Amino acid sequence: MTKNYVITGANRGIGLALVKELAKDSNNRVFATARDPSNAKDLSDFAKEHSNVEVIQLKDTTSVEATDEAVAAVEAKLGKDEGIDVLIPNAGVSYSFETTLNTSPEVYKDTYNINVIGNLITFQKFYKLLLKSNNREVFFTSSVGGSITGFIPHPISPYASTKSVINYLVRAFNVDLKNEGFKVVAFHPGLVGTDLGNVAIEKAVNGDFELAKKLYGLITPEESAHGIVENIIKGLSQGKIDVDHLWSYDGTQLQW
Ligand SMILES: NC(=O)c1ccc[n+]([C@@H]2O[C@H](COP(=O)([O-])OP(=O)(O)OC[C@H]3O[C@@H](n4cnc5c(N)ncnc54)[C@H](OP(=O)(O)O)[C@@H]3O)[C@@H](O)[C@H]2O)c1
């Protein structure tokens, strides 16, 4: 039976690697969003070669109108009674490495808008398509950086604090939507060598990737995506992970 996925921020990084990993299973149909499909060459080329991948324009996850358009575009491709089985709100940014005191309010607002409000809108708007499926699973790309108990002392406050909020929202969704059979998971994809991850490595260890591997277990997008699919997405249906904890891509439990 076909399983339908929606992944945002799928033109590069972890999102693109997830599309490729999920597409390996011909029972999966992946709707991959990109702000500008005409500029998303890697994703578009992959979709051309894989009939179970469709590129959907989502101009800006922080825009209600743009998200409505993306939902309508996905809906138009689904059968009459067909819904979305799995939603992965994944789009995110991290570009500031000042101390908490010195980070401008604008950076906090911008990062919060994309990492929190954008992903919140994604769920709110795709909710109606998730309701049409009995699966009703949502996997938010969080980060161990947002952990309060397992605090990481790096100057990533605007970014990390948005992930703390995502963790809160995940817990709240599970309370609100329990009776509707939703399962909402927060997972950490690892420290991944993407555009976003590489900037963090540049700042933390002056771009020394070997050191980053040793210190932080730096992984590739492909390794991350493989772990997310095997340990998080499949792990949920296999009862290996739950909605009450923060999980790493490798299936280990992390502190909230
Ligand atoms: N890399 C890591 O080590 C790491 C660790 C923990 C958590 N994460 C999380 O993993 C997720 C993916 O990150 P990544 O490392 O793959 O980053 P990335 O390579 O920089 O990709 C970020 C993606 O988000 C999209 N995006 C950003 N702002 C958007 C907006 N307003 N509307 C629509 N799309 C938007 C980007 O689209 P454009 O190409 O159009 O900009 C891109 O597709 C993020 O939520 C990040 O916080 C990453």
The ligand as an SDF file (V2000), in Angstrom:
LIG
                    3D

 48 52  0  0  0  0  0  0  0  0999 V2000
   22.7770   20.1320    9.9860 N   0  0  0  0  0  0  0  0  0  0  0  0
   22.7440   19.8670   11.2770 C   0  0  0  0  0  0  0  0  0  0  0  0
   23.7820   19.5460   11.8960 O   0  0  0  0  0  0  0  0  0  0  0  0
   21.4480   19.9210   12.0350 C   0  0  0  0  0  0  0  0  0  0  0  0
   21.4520   19.5400   13.3910 C   0  0  0  0  0  0  0  0  0  0  0  0
   20.2710   19.5850   14.1080 C   0  0  0  0  0  0  0  0  0  0  0  0
   19.0920   19.9700   13.4830 C   0  0  0  0  0  0  0  0  0  0  0  0
   19.1060   20.3430   12.1630 N   0  0  0  0  0  0  0  0  0  0  0  0
   17.8160   20.7520   11.5530 C   0  0  0  0  0  0  0  0  0  0  0  0
   17.6030   20.0270   10.3570 O   0  0  0  0  0  0  0  0  0  0  0  0
   16.7630   20.7890    9.4730 C   0  0  0  0  0  0  0  0  0  0  0  0
   17.3900   20.8230    8.0840 C   0  0  0  0  0  0  0  0  0  0  0  0
   18.6340   21.4830    8.1980 O   0  0  0  0  0  0  0  0  0  0  0  0
   19.8330   21.2570    7.1840 P   0  0  0  0  0  0  0  0  0  0  0  0
   21.0380   21.0230    7.9950 O   0  0  0  0  0  0  0  0  0  0  0  0
   19.4400   20.2950    6.1260 O   0  0  0  0  0  0  0  0  0  0  0  0
   19.9360   22.7500    6.6050 O   0  0  0  0  0  0  0  0  0  0  0  0
   20.1760   23.3220    5.1250 P   0  0  0  0  0  0  0  0  0  0  0  0
   20.9830   22.4100    4.2960 O   0  0  0  0  0  0  0  0  0  0  0  0
   20.6620   24.7110    5.3470 O   0  0  0  0  0  0  0  0  0  0  0  0
   18.6900   23.3450    4.5040 O   0  0  0  0  0  0  0  0  0  0  0  0
   17.6930   24.1620    5.0590 C   0  0  0  0  0  0  0  0  0  0  0  0
   16.4150   23.9760    4.2520 C   0  0  0  0  0  0  0  0  0  0  0  0
   15.3920   24.7960    4.8350 O   0  0  0  0  0  0  0  0  0  0  0  0
   14.8050   25.5920    3.7840 C   0  0  0  0  0  0  0  0  0  0  0  0
   14.2520   26.8290    4.2980 N   0  0  0  0  0  0  0  0  0  0  0  0
   14.8480   27.7280    5.1260 C   0  0  0  0  0  0  0  0  0  0  0  0
   14.0240   28.7620    5.3680 N   0  0  0  0  0  0  0  0  0  0  0  0
   12.8780   28.5120    4.6710 C   0  0  0  0  0  0  0  0  0  0  0  0
   11.6500   29.1990    4.5040 C   0  0  0  0  0  0  0  0  0  0  0  0
   11.3970   30.3620    5.1250 N   0  0  0  0  0  0  0  0  0  0  0  0
   10.6850   28.6260    3.7250 N   0  0  0  0  0  0  0  0  0  0  0  0
   10.9060   27.4650    3.1020 C   0  0  0  0  0  0  0  0  0  0  0  0
   12.0540   26.7590    3.2050 N   0  0  0  0  0  0  0  0  0  0  0  0
   13.0210   27.2790    3.9860 C   0  0  0  0  0  0  0  0  0  0  0  0
   15.9600   25.8360    2.8140 C   0  0  0  0  0  0  0  0  0  0  0  0
   15.4610   26.2690    1.5680 O   0  0  0  0  0  0  0  0  0  0  0  0
   16.3830   27.2220    0.6100 P   0  0  0  0  0  0  0  0  0  0  0  0
   17.4090   26.3190   -0.0270 O   0  0  0  0  0  0  0  0  0  0  0  0
   15.4210   27.7870   -0.3640 O   0  0  0  0  0  0  0  0  0  0  0  0
   17.0260   28.2450    1.4810 O   0  0  0  0  0  0  0  0  0  0  0  0
   16.5800   24.4420    2.7830 C   0  0  0  0  0  0  0  0  0  0  0  0
   15.8270   23.5910    1.9580 O   0  0  0  0  0  0  0  0  0  0  0  0
   16.6230   22.1800   10.1260 C   0  0  0  0  0  0  0  0  0  0  0  0
   15.3870   22.2520   10.8050 O   0  0  0  0  0  0  0  0  0  0  0  0
   17.7730   22.2120   11.1200 C   0  0  0  0  0  0  0  0  0  0  0  0
   17.5180   23.0690   12.2020 O   0  0  0  0  0  0  0  0  0  0  0  0
   20.2620   20.3250   11.4310 C   0  0  0  0  0  0  0  0  0  0  0  0
  1  2  1  0
  2  3  2  0
  2  4  1  0
  4  5  1  0
  4 48  2  0
  5  6  2  0
  6  7  1  0
  7  8  2  0
  8  9  1  0
  8 48  1  0
  9 10  1  0
  9 46  1  0
 10 11  1  0
 11 12  1  0
 11 44  1  0
 12 13  1  0
 13 14  1  0
 14 15  2  0
 14 16  1  0
 14 17  1  0
 17 18  1  0
 18 19  2  0
 18 20  1  0
 18 21  1  0
 21 22  1  0
 22 23  1  0
 23 24  1  0
 23 42  1  0
 24 25  1  0
 25 26  1  0
 25 36  1  0
 26 27  1  0
 26 35  1  0
 27 28  2  0
 28 29  1  0
 29 30  1  0
 29 35  2  0
 30 31  1  0
 30 32  2  0
 32 33  1  0
 33 34  2  0
 34 35  1  0
 36 37  1  0
 36 42  1  0
 37 38  1  0
 38 39  2  0
 38 40  1  0
 38 41  1  0
 42 43  1  0
 44 45  1  0
 44 46  1  0
 46 47  1  0
M  CHG  2   8   1  16  -1
M  END
$$$$
